[in-house]
Amino acid sequence: MDEAERQKLSSRDKALLAALEMFEENPAAALSVRAVAARAGISTGSLRHHFPTQRELQDEVLTRIYDRAVPGDRIADTSVPARDRLAGSLGQVLTEIGVGARAREATRRAVEEFVVPEPTEQISATYSAIEQQVRSRVEYWLTVLTNEGALPEGDNTRRARFLLTVLNGLGLERALPAGESVLASETDTLYMAVDCVLNPGRT
């Protein structure tokens, strides 16, 4: 986006655009009010008007990133079997990682930003916010399926953690040399994980 287009944005959208750019450049960086306002070219008071707390700003940024990575959520489309909807939704989360070189780069960045450094309060808070955002989305999917009767009542937070652990493993596998079709084995693993959640007594 060029400067003329930026100037046409509302102060709220300028703040969001600046925060998104800062986050994409360095996910471990703190989205401080002062830094975001300076980058957006707006006053800190204006930014505070739209986002009273740093957490509200961060949550909005993560929501925008998630929506861009996983557009068109189809979990409520009851014309598709619940098993396929959940597996498809989980598969969409992996889509942003890519495969091969792209997956290796994503893994390298995650390791450099969240594993290699000492876990400072800022790094821990950033990672926790990202993890919470994705987990909340998975919990939402599970809640939709529970409400429609496709998933037995139970601890959806625990189920979401299990499914995210599977996704983390599959994401890492995408970055590693594979002796077989990654996508074929990945789909099989996703359906196995979904079956464990949907039908815990039959697996």
N, C-alpha and C positions, 0 to 999 in steps of 0.2 A: 504494500500500500504506500503510495507516494504522499508527500507532505500535504498537498492540497486536499487529498481525500481524508487525511487524518484531521485536518482542521474542521471538516464538516461534521465530525463525530461529536456526540454529546460528551460532557465531562465524564460521565459514568463509563461510556464505551471507550474513551481515551484511557481511562484508568485500567479497564479490563485488558485492552490491547497491550498496554505497557506491561502489565503483570504477566500476561500470557507469554510475551516475548522474553521476559526475564526468567520465567520458569523454564521455558524450553531451552534457553541458553545454559541454565544451571539449576536443575531441580532441587539441589541442596541449598540454594541461596534463600535467605529469608526475604519474604515479600514485605519489607518494612514500608510503612505509610509514607515516610519521607522519600525513600528511594523510588517507590512507584510513582508518587506524585511528581517528582523531579523528571522522571523519564517521560511521563505523560504530558508534562507541561501544564499542570494544573496545580492549584493550591492544596495544601494538606487538609484545609478545612472543607474544600469541595469533595475531596476523596472520602473524608470522614462522614460527610453528609450521606454519601451513597453506601459506604461500608464502614459502619461505626467501629468495628473491631478488625484487627488483622486476620483473625480466624474467619470472619465472614467473607473477606476478600479472598483468602486462600481457598475456602470451600467453593466459592463461585468459579474460581479459576480451574479447580480440579473438575468441577461439574462440566465446564465448557470443554475441557480436554477429553473427558470421558465421552461426552455426547458426540464429539468430532470423531473419536476413534471407533465408537460403536453406535452408528446411526440407525434409526428405524428399529427400535426395540420391538420384537414380535412375540414376546413372552405371553401376551394376553390373547393371541390369535388361536382360539379354541378349535379352528378348523384343522389345525396341525396337532398331532399327538404330543402330549406333554413331554415325553421322552425326547422327541426330536427338537422341540422348542428349547428345552433346557440345554441339551448338547449343542445346539446351534448358537445359543446366546453365549455359552462358555467359549465356543470356538471363535466367536467374534472378538473376544478379549485378546486371543492369541494373534489375530490378524494383524494388529498394529506392530507386533514384534517382527513380523516377516520371517524369512528363512535364510539360511546361508550367511552371507556377509552382513546382511542387515540385522539378522538375529545376533550375530557375534558382536556387532557394534553396540546393540542395545544392552547386551549382557555385560560388555566391557564397561560401558558407562555406569550401569547399576553397581558393579563391583567397585569402580573407582570412587563413586559418590557415596555409597552406603556401607561398603564392607571394608575397604582399605583404611579409611580415616578412623581415628578414635571416635566413638559414638558420642559426639557432643550433644548438648541439649537441642541445638538447632537442627542437626542432622536427624536426631531421633524424632523430633517433632514433625519434620518434613516427611520422613518415611512413614510415620504413623498416620499422618493425614492422607497420604496416597493410599496406604493399605486400607484405611477406614472407608475411603470413598469407594474403592472397588468392592470391599466386603459388603457395604451397604447396598450396592447395586445387586450383588448376588443374593443377599437376604431378601431384597425386594422380589426378585424372580421366584424365590422359594415361597415367599408369602402369597404371591399370586397363585401359584400351583396349590398351596395349602387351602386357600379360600375357595378354589373351584373343586376341591376334593380329589385332585390328582396326586397329592402328597399327604401322607398321614400327619396329623398334628405332632409337633416335636420341636426340638431346639434348633431353630433355623440358623442361629449364630454359629453353633457347633458344626452344622452341615456346611455352612458357607466356608468356614475355616478349612474343612476337609477338601472341598472343591477347589479352593484357592491354593492349597498345598499341591494338589494335582496339577493345576495350571502353572504354578511356579516350576515344577519339575519338567513339564512339557515345554515351557519357555526356554529352559536351560538346554533341553534336548535339541531344540531347534538350532542352537548355536554350536552343537557338537558334531563331529563327523559321524555320519549315519551309514550303516551297512544296508539299510532297506529304506523303503519309502517312508519318510518321516510323517507325511500327511496321512497315509493309510494307517500306520500304527498309532498315530495321535488320535484319529477318529475312534479307533477301537478302544483306546484308553479312556477317552472322554465318555463314551457310552457305558463302559464298565463302571466308571465313577458315578455317572447319572443313575445307573441301575442300583448301585449300592445305596443311594439316597432315596430313590423312589420306592424301591422294594427291598428294604434292609433284611427281611427274613428269607429272601429267595436267592441271595448271592452267596 
